[in-house]
């Protein structure tokens, strides 16, 4: 029962391409300028909807770090004459699920509801009212600040948080991507109701709204829904908020932070690429071989399978509006930190110098292309792609083109892209855990 | 974004969240091979994808003292080669077929799964059948993998104060039943485990008559049955060990434990013994307990959050949970983290008062109807995930509950009355049955960034 027989069959599969699961994405703009992305699907009697804005922590100032996340958090805690408890109860009464998310670039609200009018109509009504008329109650703000500060102080005792906060500061220095998305204790303390109101007015602007919908409604219904949830949003007359470019690291940086945890938490990285960068596909395929391919990547092979040094070890690119991070991460028993660092450094250097082998490239493509249908096998996953394509204005054919873009990647492409983006001599390394004196 | 590998140990709390409200719809087809292996197929044609899960009805509950964690260690070793595949080859083959694979171990079960294009189902079944019968557990591979598992324990438990609290809770609330031991195993047992321990466990429990294949996706049941027969059919049945009930004695007084670990905020978990679901048609208490959980913690305006977090502001966060789908005894959990400046005792008082209110005044129709509406909607939402559907079928069956009762369970849930919710609270929220574990936060030693020592310099 060797592998050979199967691989023949798989090669044919890879050449034939995936089961061309073409998604008919419908796209239009609302009267107010919001961009809408819609997939009509009547398989299940439900609807997924999100409205997002360029309103993530990247738009925070250093002094008011955390304003973006707190604005997002308070939207559903009082709006349009409804108290936070009323909002929660009314949505629960119809089984609707409201989500708020605030990331680096984007922030907004999402809704999952049954699609029958009896549930859908009140759910959309509450959703639209929250989005267009949040009240930011003073007393709720004070309570949420206190809760967040407690949670931040708790998180600041954890080696993974300490590592990641220090890592992003070193990676992005004065760029807003260096800011902690939740804010710092000292900056959260200063947030006022006016800060949130002005952040909301500036960033939850209907001209920049991206509406993503999938589910059991018609095109005409989707159009009406998109109008309803964006119609009365703020509308400024200024320019769209912009983000500064990310400077290339002139030099590497290393920071060791003592912590009593039994494991060292290690992060290594560099600013990587923005969304839509032409290097994206070579880097994606290359990283699959390096540390993104789960149990078959080089990093997991060297660190875990060969040496038993770690449970988790991985690498990834996270493209953003501006150059998002390239990150290698792992945790290992503190006494082994030096060995793990040596192994990962050697693995990275070898990969950047030589690229993947022919076999590795072939297997990575087979996995990525062969697993393409798994990326879009639920409404939830498709909705995620609609929101992504919409926010970053990727081509509407992004999913159709995906497999072809992967197939075209060559070893030379991977090597060239890594050479441009990842310099092993200019990496940021953060290690939380071992006392330096304890390391041999 | 970040990719965390699983090969994971399950947790009591995760199980608590997978309670009864998860139901689904649509019919399944079922078959039993001559060797006793069961096969359940649910067709879902929304995407050309299939999820295959092989469930073994063996978990940490079947371990004995001195070798705790062996069920989970064996799960790791199942990827390390058979008579005809080399260590790691399983993962490479599935990956090159465009598939994803992983596995998890819980108190009750060990489950292996692959997600692939539906045309690749046979590959998954062939590989699973091979390792059901032909595992080659090499000592040199074991020596490396046991280190990985110890790293996993450090990552999951040793360095996470709240995990330590749950570990202590189980070890305290239960005395005779093996649920008192952590799924990941005690560190000392991991350090002293041998490859033979894993081999013994494999020989005792990995047999077709102790396994269930669940397939959900774009497949025809008759074809799946034929493939199952072809690959698993030739594996002979084995006599399984006799399972002893190991019933928990009645608790005669409150049990209280403190864990000291680096943290900022205290953390309090209270647990009461309650019955899990045994007979989906006749039981009523588990459904009432499930509704009680929802009334306490089913939405942001549910009782615990509304009073303790939003109203009094004594808690930073709160939770309630019930692990009703379970081979062993059930527990009902109440969890709270005090706000800064408030103590563990303050949130304990608040939780006790909320329980007393339910015992004395019961719950309203409005609260109960809200919880039911959420359960009905959740039944629809869950059908969006094939993996979830496979997992639901498997977890129910492993706990001895036929998956064909899923619709009955929703009906029983909808029939729960306010009096029944009050009655289960009265019956089970008793001081002499309470176990309470509290995290007493300890300060971190002052930390400061330091220059790296020579030995840790990185390249250059």
HADDOCK unambig.tbl for C-alpha pairs under 7 A between the chains (distance, minus, plus):
assign (segid A and resid 1 and name CA) (segid B and resid 84 and name CA) 5.92 0.50 0.50
assign (segid A and resid 2 and name CA) (segid B and resid 84 and name CA) 6.34 0.50 0.50
assign (segid A and resid 2 and name CA) (segid B and resid 85 and name CA) 6.56 0.50 0.50
assign (segid A and resid 3 and name CA) (segid B and resid 93 and name CA) 6.88 0.50 0.50
assign (segid A and resid 10 and name CA) (segid B and resid 97 and name CA) 5.94 0.50 0.50
assign (segid A and resid 85 and name CA) (segid B and resid 301 and name CA) 4.99 0.50 0.50
assign (segid A and resid 88 and name CA) (segid B and resid 299 and name CA) 6.67 0.50 0.50
assign (segid A and resid 88 and name CA) (segid B and resid 300 and name CA) 5.76 0.50 0.50
assign (segid A and resid 88 and name CA) (segid B and resid 301 and name CA) 5.61 0.50 0.50
assign (segid A and resid 89 and name CA) (segid B and resid 301 and name CA) 6.16 0.50 0.50
assign (segid A and resid 92 and name CA) (segid B and resid 299 and name CA) 6.74 0.50 0.50
assign (segid A and resid 92 and name CA) (segid B and resid 370 and name CA) 6.03 0.50 0.50
assign (segid A and resid 92 and name CA) (segid B and resid 374 and name CA) 6.11 0.50 0.50
assign (segid A and resid 93 and name CA) (segid B and resid 370 and name CA) 4.69 0.50 0.50
assign (segid A and resid 93 and name CA) (segid B and resid 373 and name CA) 6.02 0.50 0.50
assign (segid A and resid 94 and name CA) (segid B and resid 373 and name CA) 6.01 0.50 0.50
assign (segid A and resid 94 and name CA) (segid B and resid 374 and name CA) 6.98 0.50 0.50
assign (segid A and resid 95 and name CA) (segid B and resid 373 and name CA) 5.37 0.50 0.50
assign (segid A and resid 95 and name CA) (segid B and resid 374 and name CA) 4.20 0.50 0.50
assign (segid A and resid 95 and name CA) (segid B and resid 377 and name CA) 5.15 0.50 0.50
assign (segid A and resid 114 and name CA) (segid B and resid 377 and name CA) 6.76 0.50 0.50
assign (segid A and resid 147 and name CA) (segid B and resid 316 and name CA) 5.45 0.50 0.50
assign (segid A and resid 147 and name CA) (segid B and resid 339 and name CA) 6.60 0.50 0.50
assign (segid A and resid 150 and name CA) (segid B and resid 339 and name CA) 6.60 0.50 0.50
assign (segid A and resid 150 and name CA) (segid B and resid 340 and name CA) 5.90 0.50 0.50
assign (segid A and resid 153 and name CA) (segid B and resid 264 and name CA) 6.24 0.50 0.50
assign (segid A and resid 154 and name CA) (segid B and resid 263 and name CA) 5.98 0.50 0.50
assign (segid A and resid 154 and name CA) (segid B and resid 264 and name CA) 4.69 0.50 0.50
assign (segid A and resid 154 and name CA) (segid B and resid 265 and name CA) 6.16 0.50 0.50
assign (segid A and resid 157 and name CA) (segid B and resid 262 and name CA) 6.91 0.50 0.50
assign (segid A and resid 157 and name CA) (segid B and resid 263 and name CA) 5.81 0.50 0.50
assign (segid A and resid 157 and name CA) (segid B and resid 264 and name CA) 6.92 0.50 0.50
assign (segid A and resid 157 and name CA) (segid B and resid 444 and name CA) 6.89 0.50 0.50
assign (segid A and resid 255 and name CA) (segid B and resid 449 and name CA) 6.39 0.50 0.50
assign (segid A and resid 255 and name CA) (segid B and resid 450 and name CA) 6.74 0.50 0.50
assign (segid A and resid 255 and name CA) (segid B and resid 451 and name CA) 6.61 0.50 0.50
assign (segid A and resid 255 and name CA) (segid B and resid 452 and name CA) 6.83 0.50 0.50
assign (segid A and resid 256 and name CA) (segid B and resid 449 and name CA) 5.68 0.50 0.50
assign (segid A and resid 256 and name CA) (segid B and resid 450 and name CA) 5.58 0.50 0.50
assign (segid A and resid 256 and name CA) (segid B and resid 451 and name CA) 6.52 0.50 0.50
assign (segid A and resid 256 and name CA) (segid B and resid 452 and name CA) 6.00 0.50 0.50
assign (segid A and resid 257 and name CA) (segid B and resid 447 and name CA) 6.78 0.50 0.50
assign (segid A and resid 257 and name CA) (segid B and resid 448 and name CA) 6.15 0.50 0.50
assign (segid A and resid 257 and name CA) (segid B and resid 449 and name CA) 4.72 0.50 0.50
assign (segid A and resid 257 and name CA) (segid B and resid 450 and name CA) 6.41 0.50 0.50
assign (segid A and resid 258 and name CA) (segid B and resid 447 and name CA) 5.78 0.50 0.50
assign (segid A and resid 258 and name CA) (segid B and resid 448 and name CA) 6.84 0.50 0.50
assign (segid A and resid 259 and name CA) (segid B and resid 447 and name CA) 6.95 0.50 0.50
assign (segid A and resid 261 and name CA) (segid B and resid 159 and name CA) 5.59 0.50 0.50
assign (segid A and resid 262 and name CA) (segid B and resid 154 and name CA) 6.62 0.50 0.50
assign (segid A and resid 262 and name CA) (segid B and resid 159 and name CA) 6.46 0.50 0.50
assign (segid A and resid 263 and name CA) (segid B and resid 154 and name CA) 6.70 0.50 0.50
assign (segid A and resid 294 and name CA) (segid B and resid 5 and name CA) 6.85 0.50 0.50
assign (segid A and resid 295 and name CA) (segid B and resid 91 and name CA) 6.43 0.50 0.50
assign (segid A and resid 296 and name CA) (segid B and resid 91 and name CA) 6.72 0.50 0.50
assign (segid A and resid 296 and name CA) (segid B and resid 92 and name CA) 6.05 0.50 0.50
assign (segid A and resid 304 and name CA) (segid B and resid 148 and name CA) 6.77 0.50 0.50
assign (segid A and resid 307 and name CA) (segid B and resid 144 and name CA) 6.21 0.50 0.50
assign (segid A and resid 308 and name CA) (segid B and resid 144 and name CA) 4.80 0.50 0.50
assign (segid A and resid 308 and name CA) (segid B and resid 145 and name CA) 5.91 0.50 0.50
assign (segid A and resid 308 and name CA) (segid B and resid 147 and name CA) 5.35 0.50 0.50
assign (segid A and resid 308 and name CA) (segid B and resid 148 and name CA) 4.97 0.50 0.50
assign (segid A and resid 309 and name CA) (segid B and resid 148 and name CA) 6.40 0.50 0.50
assign (segid A and resid 310 and name CA) (segid B and resid 148 and name CA) 5.56 0.50 0.50
assign (segid A and resid 310 and name CA) (segid B and resid 151 and name CA) 5.77 0.50 0.50
assign (segid A and resid 311 and name CA) (segid B and resid 148 and name CA) 5.11 0.50 0.50
assign (segid A and resid 311 and name CA) (segid B and resid 149 and name CA) 6.82 0.50 0.50
assign (segid A and resid 311 and name CA) (segid B and resid 151 and name CA) 5.59 0.50 0.50
assign (segid A and resid 311 and name CA) (segid B and resid 152 and name CA) 5.25 0.50 0.50
assign (segid A and resid 312 and name CA) (segid B and resid 4 and name CA) 5.78 0.50 0.50
assign (segid A and resid 312 and name CA) (segid B and resid 5 and name CA) 5.64 0.50 0.50
assign (segid A and resid 314 and name CA) (segid B and resid 3 and name CA) 6.17 0.50 0.50
assign (segid A and resid 316 and name CA) (segid B and resid 2 and name CA) 6.68 0.50 0.50
assign (segid A and resid 318 and name CA) (segid B and resid 1 and name CA) 6.98 0.50 0.50
assign (segid A and resid 332 and name CA) (segid B and resid 151 and name CA) 6.45 0.50 0.50
assign (segid A and resid 333 and name CA) (segid B and resid 151 and name CA) 6.62 0.50 0.50
assign (segid A and resid 338 and name CA) (segid B and resid 455 and name CA) 6.88 0.50 0.50
assign (segid A and resid 338 and name CA) (segid B and resid 456 and name CA) 5.03 0.50 0.50
assign (segid A and resid 341 and name CA) (segid B and resid 458 and name CA) 6.69 0.50 0.50
assign (segid A and resid 342 and name CA) (segid B and resid 458 and name CA) 6.49 0.50 0.50
assign (segid A and resid 345 and name CA) (segid B and resid 458 and name CA) 6.71 0.50 0.50
assign (segid A and resid 345 and name CA) (segid B and resid 459 and name CA) 6.57 0.50 0.50
assign (segid A and resid 363 and name CA) (segid B and resid 96 and name CA) 5.20 0.50 0.50
assign (segid A and resid 366 and name CA) (segid B and resid 96 and name CA) 5.26 0.50 0.50
assign (segid A and resid 366 and name CA) (segid B and resid 97 and name CA) 6.53 0.50 0.50
assign (segid A and resid 366 and name CA) (segid B and resid 98 and name CA) 5.88 0.50 0.50
assign (segid A and resid 367 and name CA) (segid B and resid 95 and name CA) 5.23 0.50 0.50
assign (segid A and resid 367 and name CA) (segid B and resid 96 and name CA) 4.89 0.50 0.50
assign (segid A and resid 367 and name CA) (segid B and resid 97 and name CA) 6.09 0.50 0.50
assign (segid A and resid 367 and name CA) (segid B and resid 98 and name CA) 3.85 0.50 0.50
assign (segid A and resid 367 and name CA) (segid B and resid 99 and name CA) 6.63 0.50 0.50
assign (segid A and resid 368 and name CA) (segid B and resid 98 and name CA) 6.33 0.50 0.50
assign (segid A and resid 369 and name CA) (segid B and resid 98 and name CA) 6.70 0.50 0.50
assign (segid A and resid 370 and name CA) (segid B and resid 97 and name CA) 6.31 0.50 0.50
assign (segid A and resid 370 and name CA) (segid B and resid 98 and name CA) 3.81 0.50 0.50
assign (segid A and resid 371 and name CA) (segid B and resid 98 and name CA) 4.27 0.50 0.50
assign (segid A and resid 371 and name CA) (segid B and resid 99 and name CA) 5.77 0.50 0.50
assign (segid A and resid 371 and name CA) (segid B and resid 116 and name CA) 6.64 0.50 0.50
assign (segid A and resid 371 and name CA) (segid B and resid 117 and name CA) 6.99 0.50 0.50
assign (segid A and resid 373 and name CA) (segid B and resid 48 and name CA) 6.81 0.50 0.50
assign (segid A and resid 373 and name CA) (segid B and resid 49 and name CA) 6.75 0.50 0.50
assign (segid A and resid 373 and name CA) (segid B and resid 117 and name CA) 6.89 0.50 0.50
assign (segid A and resid 374 and name CA) (segid B and resid 49 and name CA) 6.60 0.50 0.50
assign (segid A and resid 377 and name CA) (segid B and resid 47 and name CA) 5.24 0.50 0.50
assign (segid A and resid 378 and name CA) (segid B and resid 384 and name CA) 5.52 0.50 0.50
assign (segid A and resid 378 and name CA) (segid B and resid 385 and name CA) 6.11 0.50 0.50
assign (segid A and resid 379 and name CA) (segid B and resid 384 and name CA) 6.34 0.50 0.50
assign (segid A and resid 425 and name CA) (segid B and resid 460 and name CA) 6.26 0.50 0.50
assign (segid A and resid 436 and name CA) (segid B and resid 452 and name CA) 6.50 0.50 0.50
assign (segid A and resid 436 and name CA) (segid B and resid 453 and name CA) 5.89 0.50 0.50
assign (segid A and resid 439 and name CA) (segid B and resid 455 and name CA) 6.89 0.50 0.50
assign (segid A and resid 440 and name CA) (segid B and resid 455 and name CA) 6.08 0.50 0.50
